[in-house]
Amino acid sequence: MLSNETFLKQFLLMSENFGFGFTTEYQLMIYAGLKNLVNDQEFVRISHGIIKDTKLTDWNAAYGFKGKPALADWIEAYAPPKKKWKCDESTGFKVIENISDNLRLK
């Protein structure tokens, strides 16, 4: 489970990095949507990856100048990848495949 302290620290870092403003209500909504989807370590790792890999011009292209993502965008970026089973016909073994790789802006 994601702690409020870790969430707040990373959320403020992302807000500073990408220049988006927010209200307390927006921040609480995002935390409520994510707190049971990721733990502290995953949230920090993914946040740092987004900050490291996403240029401000790409962020602005996706969300507008000083724009902020919707809750669905946050969930898509932070939710663990969904897995599906399929059968490898050559061996008969079930294989797990990721069907999502934690969306990153490209």
N, C-alpha and C positions, 0 to 999 in steps of 0.2 A: 504494500500500500504506500502511496505517495504521501509524504508528510507535508504539512502546510508550510513549514519553514523552508524545506528544499524547493518546493514549488515556487514560493514567493521570491526566493533568491534568484532562481533561474528565469522566472517570468520577468522580473525587473531587469535582469541582464539582457534578455531578448528585446524588451521594450526600449532600453537604452541603445542597443546595437541597431535596431531597425527604425527607431524614432516614432513608434506608435504610442499614442496616449490611450488611457483606459479609465474606466470608472471602477469603483469598488464592486459594483454589481457584475460587471463584465469579468473581473478577476475571479470572483466567487463562483460564477457560472462555469468558467474554464476549469477551475480547481475541482468542482463537484463532478464535472464530466470526465476528468482524468484520474482522480485519486484512486480508483479501484482498478484501473487498467495497467498501470505501470508502478514500479517501485522507485525509490529514490535514485539508485544507481542508474537504472535505465533512463530515467528522466534527465539526469545530468548528462549522460552520454549522448542521448539524442539531441538535447538542447545545444550542447557544444558542437555537435556535428552540423546542425542547421546553421549555427552562427559561423562556423568555419567554412562551410561549403556554399553558402548562399550570399551572392552579391546583393548589395542594396538595390541596384537597378532591377535585378530579378525579383526581389521582394516587392518593389514598387509596381512592377509589371503585373504581378499576381494580385496584389491587394490595394493598389493605388498609393499615391504619395502619402506617407505616414499612415497607411491603412493597416487594419488589423484583421487577422484571420477570423473566420466564423468558428463556432464550437466544432462543427463537423470537420473543418480543416485541422484543428488541433488534435482531435481524436484520430483522424487518419494518419497524421504524422507520428503520433506517440503510441498508438495501439500496437500490441504485439502482432506480428504477422499471423494471418489466419493460415491454417494448414489444411490440406485435403489429402485423402488417401487415394492412391491408385495402385493398380496391380501391375507389376512388371511381368509381362507375359512370358518373357524368356526364362524367368526363374520361379514365377508364381508368388514371389514375396510382395508384401505391401510396401509401398514407398511413400514417404511423406514429402510433399512439395509445398513450398511457400507460394501463396497466391497473392501476397502483398509484401513489399519490402520496405515498409515504413516510408511512405511518400516523402520525397525531398523535392524541393523546387529545382527545376532543371533549366 
